[in-house]
Amino acid sequence: MRGQPAAAVLTRRRALTALAAAAGGSGLLSACTSTTSRQAAATPPAKGTRAAPAVEAATPTAPTQATAPVNVYADIAPGKMNPGWARDKVRVYVPNSLSSTVTEIDPRTYRVITTFDVGIGPNHVTPSWDGSVLWVNNTVGSSLTPIDPRTGRAGSPVAVADPYNLYFTPDGQYALVMAEALNRIDFCDPHTMAPRYRMPIPAAGINHMDFTVDGNYALGSCEFSGSVVWIDMRARKVVAKHTLGKAMDAPLMPPGSGYSMPQDVRLSADGTIFYVADMAANGVWLISASQFKPITFIRTGAGTHGFEVGRDGRHLYISNRGEGSISVLDMATNKLLAKWRIPGGGSPDMGGISPDGTVMWWGGRYNGVVYAMSTVNGRLLAKIPVGAGPHGVCVFPQPGRCSLGHTGNFR
């Protein structure tokens, strides 16, 4: 899959959205500061263990985790809202990838407030590092639409090459545009999105990532090559790659065992493990955050796709998009605690958790709806019709010191 032209990946991405239409019918610092500088949004300047696959590059020596905090998610607990965004209206922002719109929902009433046009093919809504802007990732339209979280209003789009997903370095110095079709990560100004540096990725389909506790390394998932990459953030280069399984070109059911299509990535609360959702292998890889080596594999359900971290910093909620269920993993023991199925089926994708930690929100990718579910027992609280192809749902504001990107990976 290495060296695939951008057109090939765009074709895969368009095939994915077409499938959704058919199915649904409708030197970095680790600390986040507690202060923020507001920018105007409208005018932004285990079960089933597998053998570990072979390493395809020299395994790097990552920094010791001896000084890692007990819980990297300690600041996402209820009540620990950053004062810089504490007064923003709590809303659920839904990017409808096939409708090229964003729907805003009032989570208190479960009612749609408004729906407005954005660029073509929005895939995620991403809070900026300082929470001053919510960026809509218009992948096909090659732009980012800013939303002012104080008002919920959209501003003028900013031209950015192939923004499938968006992250921020832990020190807030750079925005990281995951240019999936171009096989690269673009380091940009976090406010203006002006490009500063382009880092090539030696694998197809770079789309999700997370950082080690100190921010010096990151693990990125490459869905179209069935692999993950280990990135030295200080050197701005990929230093190792693991192939998890045979690559797939489209998000269909794998034709047999041994296939891999890695998706969401999240660091464990103690900072020692990266969890990687695998949509083809139907489960979660546990990869050492100090040695970049697979530890084990846990089967969760068909089409394992997205993660949400509970406000206790212990529970990891995992969406199984292919079977309409949510698995609950205890990150302290790495044991599965429960599996909750959506009544009548569904396609939970990615989302976020309410500020008080009681409700999880998921986009129903192939069903044109958003699901609100209890984090206590998985009960479906609401199923809200939105546009076609709802994808990376963002709940904002949330507790935390800063946003590392995606739909809201707060620390």
C-alpha positions in Angstrom: 0.0 0.0 0.0 3.0 2.3 0.3 3.2 5.1 -2.2 -0.4 4.9 -3.2 -1.5 8.0 -5.2 -3.9 10.4 -3.5 -6.6 9.6 -6.1 -6.6 6.0 -4.9 -7.3 6.9 -1.3 -9.9 9.4 -2.3 -11.6 6.7 -4.2 -11.6 4.5 -1.2 -13.0 7.3 1.0 -15.7 8.1 -1.5 -16.5 4.4 -1.7 -16.9 4.4 2.1 -19.4 7.3 2.0 -21.2 5.7 -0.9 -21.5 2.6 1.2 -22.9 4.7 4.0 -25.5 6.1 1.7 -26.5 2.7 0.5 -26.6 1.2 4.0 -28.2 4.1 5.9 -30.4 5.5 3.2 -30.3 8.9 4.4 11.2 19.1 21.8 7.3 19.0 22.7 5.9 19.8 26.2 3.6 17.3 27.8 1.6 19.6 30.0 -1.6 21.4 28.9 -1.9 24.8 30.5 -5.1 25.7 32.4 -5.4 29.1 30.8 -6.6 29.8 27.3 -6.4 32.6 24.7 -9.7 33.1 22.9 -9.5 33.5 19.1 -12.6 34.7 17.2 -14.1 31.6 15.6 -15.6 33.4 12.7 -12.3 34.9 11.7 -9.6 32.6 13.0 -6.1 34.2 12.2 -8.6 -9.8 26.8 -10.3 -12.3 24.9 -8.4 -14.1 22.2 -4.7 -13.3 22.2 -2.8 -13.0 18.9 0.9 -13.4 18.2 2.7 -10.1 17.9 3.4 -9.1 14.3 7.0 -8.4 13.2 8.5 -5.0 13.5 9.3 -3.5 10.1 11.8 -0.9 11.4 14.2 -0.7 14.3 12.2 -0.4 17.5 12.9 3.0 19.1 13.8 3.5 22.7 11.0 5.6 24.1 11.4 7.7 27.2 10.8 6.0 30.5 7.3 6.2 32.0 8.6 6.3 35.6 7.3 9.8 36.1 4.0 9.3 34.4 0.9 10.3 36.3 -1.4 7.7 37.7 -4.3 9.0 35.6 -3.6 11.1 32.5 -7.3 11.7 32.4 -7.5 13.1 35.9 -8.5 16.5 34.6 -11.5 15.3 32.6 -13.5 14.4 35.7 -16.9 16.1 36.3 -16.5 19.7 37.5 -13.0 20.2 36.2 -14.0 22.4 33.3 -11.3 24.8 31.9 -12.5 28.3 32.9 -11.6 29.4 29.3 -14.6 27.5 27.9 -16.7 26.8 31.0 -19.4 29.3 30.0 -19.9 28.0 26.5 -23.2 26.4 25.7 -23.2 22.6 25.9 -24.0 21.3 22.4 -23.6 18.2 20.4 -22.1 18.9 16.9 -22.8 16.3 14.2 -20.9 16.4 10.9 -23.1 14.8 8.2 -20.5 13.5 5.8 -22.9 12.8 2.9 -25.1 15.9 3.4 -22.1 18.3 3.8 -23.9 19.8 6.8 -23.4 20.1 10.6 -26.4 19.5 12.9 -26.4 21.1 16.4 -28.3 19.3 19.2 -29.3 20.5 22.6 -28.3 17.6 24.9 -30.7 18.6 27.6 -33.8 18.2 25.4 -32.4 15.9 22.7 -33.7 18.3 20.1 -32.1 19.6 17.0 -31.3 23.3 17.3 -30.1 24.0 13.7 -28.4 22.5 10.7 -26.1 24.5 8.4 -24.0 23.9 5.3 -20.3 23.4 5.5 -17.6 22.2 3.1 -17.9 19.0 1.1 -17.6 15.7 3.0 -17.2 16.7 6.7 -15.9 13.8 8.8 -15.1 15.2 12.3 -15.7 18.2 14.4 -12.6 18.9 16.4 -12.1 21.3 19.4 -9.0 23.4 19.1 -6.2 23.0 21.7 -7.4 26.0 23.6 -11.1 25.4 23.0 -11.6 28.7 21.2 -12.7 27.2 17.9 -14.4 24.0 16.8 -13.1 22.9 13.4 -15.2 21.0 10.9 -12.9 18.7 8.9 -14.3 19.1 5.3 -12.2 16.3 3.7 -13.4 16.3 0.1 -13.8 20.1 0.2 -10.2 20.6 1.4 -11.2 23.1 4.1 -11.8 23.6 7.8 -15.0 25.4 8.8 -14.7 27.2 12.2 -17.5 27.2 14.7 -17.6 29.7 17.5 -18.5 27.5 20.6 -19.9 30.5 22.4 -22.6 31.1 19.8 -22.7 27.9 17.8 -22.3 29.9 14.6 -20.0 29.0 11.7 -17.4 31.3 10.1 -15.7 31.4 6.8 -13.9 28.2 5.8 -10.1 28.0 5.8 -8.3 26.2 2.9 -6.4 23.1 4.1 -5.2 20.2 2.1 -7.2 17.0 2.7 -8.2 17.4 6.3 -9.6 14.0 7.1 -8.9 14.4 10.8 -7.2 17.0 13.1 -5.0 16.8 16.2 -2.9 19.2 18.3 0.5 18.7 19.8 0.3 18.5 23.6 2.1 21.9 24.0 -0.4 23.5 21.7 2.3 24.7 19.3 1.0 22.9 16.2 -2.2 21.7 14.6 -1.7 18.3 12.9 -3.8 17.8 9.8 -4.2 14.1 9.0 -4.0 14.3 5.2 -5.0 10.7 4.7 -5.2 10.7 0.9 -1.8 12.4 0.6 0.0 10.0 3.1 1.3 12.8 5.3 0.7 14.8 8.4 0.8 18.6 8.0 2.1 20.6 10.9 0.2 23.9 10.9 -0.2 27.1 12.9 -2.9 26.2 15.5 -4.8 29.4 14.9 -4.5 30.3 11.2 -3.9 26.7 9.9 -1.1 28.0 7.8 1.3 25.1 6.9 4.6 25.0 8.7 6.0 21.5 8.0 4.9 18.4 6.1 5.8 14.9 7.4 5.5 12.0 5.0 4.0 8.7 6.3 5.3 5.5 4.8 1.9 3.8 4.9 -1.5 4.4 3.4 -4.5 5.8 5.3 -3.1 7.8 8.2 -6.2 8.9 10.2 -6.1 8.7 14.0 -3.4 9.1 16.7 -2.6 9.8 20.3 0.5 10.8 22.3 2.7 9.4 25.0 2.5 11.1 28.4 5.4 13.3 27.7 4.3 14.1 24.2 7.6 13.1 22.6 6.1 10.2 20.7 2.8 9.4 19.0 1.2 6.3 17.6 -0.8 6.7 14.4 -3.2 4.3 12.7 -3.0 3.7 8.9 -6.3 2.1 7.9 -5.5 1.3 4.3 -2.2 -0.5 5.0 -3.3 -2.5 8.0 -0.6 -0.9 10.1 0.4 1.5 12.8 3.3 3.9 12.9 5.5 5.2 15.7 6.3 8.9 15.3 9.2 10.8 17.0 7.5 14.1 17.4 10.7 16.0 18.2 12.4 14.7 15.0 9.1 14.9 13.1 9.6 11.5 11.5 8.2 8.0 11.5 10.8 5.8 13.2 9.0 2.4 13.1 6.0 0.6 11.7 4.0 -2.4 12.7 1.9 -4.4 10.3 -1.1 -5.7 12.2 -2.6 -7.7 9.4 -3.5 -7.9 5.7 -4.7 -4.6 4.3 -8.2 -3.9 3.0 -9.2 -1.4 0.5 -12.8 -0.7 1.6 -14.8 -0.9 4.9 -16.5 -4.2 4.0 -16.5 -7.4 6.0 -13.1 -8.9 5.7 -13.0 -12.0 3.4 -11.3 -14.0 6.1 -9.1 -13.9 9.2 -5.8 -12.0 9.4 -7.1 -8.7 7.9 -6.6 -5.4 9.6 -8.1 -1.9 9.3 -7.0 0.2 12.4 -9.1 3.1 13.4 -9.3 5.1 16.6 -6.3 5.3 19.0 -6.3 6.2 22.7 -3.7 6.2 25.5 -4.5 4.2 28.7 -5.1 6.1 31.9 -1.7 5.1 33.3 0.1 6.0 30.1 1.5 2.5 29.5 -0.7 1.2 26.6 -2.1 2.5 23.4 -5.5 1.0 22.5 -6.1 0.7 18.7 -9.5 -0.2 17.3 -9.4 -2.6 14.4 -12.5 -2.6 12.2 -11.4 -5.7 10.2 -10.1 -7.7 13.1 -13.2 -6.9 15.2 -11.4 -5.9 18.3 -8.8 -3.8 20.1 -5.0 -4.1 20.0 -3.1 -3.2 23.1 0.3 -1.8 22.2 3.1 -0.9 24.6 3.6 2.8 24.9 7.3 2.4 25.9 8.4 -0.2 23.4 5.9 0.0 20.5 5.2 -3.7 20.7 1.7 -5.4 20.6 0.9 -6.9 24.0 -2.4 -8.6 23.2 -5.6 -8.4 21.2 -9.1 -8.3 22.6 -12.2 -9.2 20.5 -15.1 -6.8 21.1 -17.5 -7.1 18.2 -17.9 -6.6 14.4 -16.5 -3.4 13.0 -14.7 -2.1 16.1 -14.3 1.6 15.4 -14.3 4.4 18.0 -13.3 5.1 21.6 -14.7 7.3 24.4 -13.0 7.6 27.8 -15.2 7.7 30.9 -15.0 10.6 33.3 -13.6 8.3 35.9 -10.5 7.7 33.7 -11.0 4.0 34.0 -13.7 2.9 31.6 -13.2 2.9 27.9 -16.3 2.8 25.8 -15.8 1.0 22.4 -18.1 1.2 19.4 -18.7 -1.9 17.3 -20.1 -0.3 14.2 -20.7 -3.4 12.3 -23.1 -4.9 14.9 -24.6 -1.9 16.6 -23.1 -2.4 20.0 -20.9 -0.7 22.7 -18.3 -2.7 24.6 -17.0 -1.5 28.0 -13.4 -2.1 28.9 -11.8 -1.6 32.3 -8.5 0.1 31.6 -7.1 -0.8 35.0 -7.5 -4.6 34.4 -7.9 -4.6 30.6 -11.0 -6.8 31.1 -14.3 -6.4 29.2 -17.1 -5.6 31.6 -20.2 -5.4 29.4 -21.6 -5.2 25.9 -24.6 -3.1 25.2 -26.6 -3.5 22.0 -28.6 -0.7 20.4 -32.3 -1.8 20.2 -33.1 -2.5 16.6 -29.5 -2.4 15.6 -27.4 0.6 14.5 -24.0 1.8 13.4 -22.3 3.7 16.3 -19.2 5.4 15.0 -17.4 8.1 17.1 -18.5 10.8 19.5 -18.1 12.1 23.0 -19.4 12.0 26.6 -21.5 14.6 28.4 -19.7 16.9 30.9 -21.2 15.1 33.9 -20.2 11.7 32.4 -23.6 10.1 32.4 -24.4 10.2 28.7 -22.4 9.0 25.7 -23.1 10.3 22.2 -22.4 8.4 19.0 -23.0 9.1 15.4 -25.0 6.4 13.6 -22.9 6.4 10.5 -25.2 4.2 8.3 -28.5 5.2 9.8 -28.7 9.0 9.6 -29.2 9.3 13.4 -27.3 10.1 16.6 -27.5 7.9 19.7 -27.6 9.1 23.3 -26.8 6.2 25.6 -26.4 5.8 29.4 -22.8 5.3 30.5 -24.1 3.3 33.5 -26.1 0.6 31.8 -26.1 1.3 28.1 -29.8 2.2 27.9 -30.7 4.1 24.7 -31.9 7.5 25.9 -32.6 9.0 22.5 -32.2 8.3 18.7 -32.2 11.7 16.9 -32.5 12.0 13.1 -29.8 14.1 11.6 -28.3 14.3 8.1 -26.8 11.5 6.0 -23.6 9.8 7.1 -23.2 11.3 10.6 -19.6 10.6 11.6 -17.2 12.2 14.2 -19.6 13.7 16.7 -18.3 16.3 19.1 -19.7 17.2 22.5 -18.5 20.6 23.7 -17.6 21.9 26.2 -16.1 19.1 28.2 -13.9 19.0 31.4 -10.2 19.1 30.7 -7.2 21.4 30.4 -6.7 21.2 26.7 -7.9 19.3 23.6 -5.5 17.0 21.7 -7.9 16.8 18.8 -10.2 14.3 17.1 -13.7 14.7 18.4 -12.4 15.7 21.8 -9.4 13.8 23.3 -9.2 16.0 26.4 -6.5 15.8 29.1 
